[in-house]
């Protein structure tokens, strides 16, 4: 098993790589080609990282990456407001 990437909510290095590429708008196929892994592997990684981040959809992951990049910090869901993201 891969160790968690620093500052990534317990994500593995591979999960962090995939998350960043989701944030860039790549499809699973494109991510697989970029990382040299099968599209099915990408799907499995996406499922895992969504679960770890408490997200339900790929679009939420893209927003997560954007907010994290803009704020330079970690991202937290605001209590009582599913879908609302704030940076710290």
C-alpha positions, 0 to 999 in steps of 0.5 A: 500500500502507498503511504498517504501524501502529505497534507492530503486528507490521508490520500495515497500518493496515487490518489493525490495524483489522480485528484490533481488530474481530475482538477485539470479536467481529465477523463479517466481514460486520459488520467490512465494514459498520463499515469500509465495505468488502466482506466479501470484502475483509475475508476477504483482510485477515484472511488477511494479518494471520493470516499476518503474526502467524503465526496459523492461526485467527481465534480465535487473533487474538481471543486475541492482541488480548485478551492485547495489551490486557490486558498493554499490550504485544506478544504472543509465542508461547512457544517449544515451546508452540503456542497458548500466548501470553504478553505482554511 
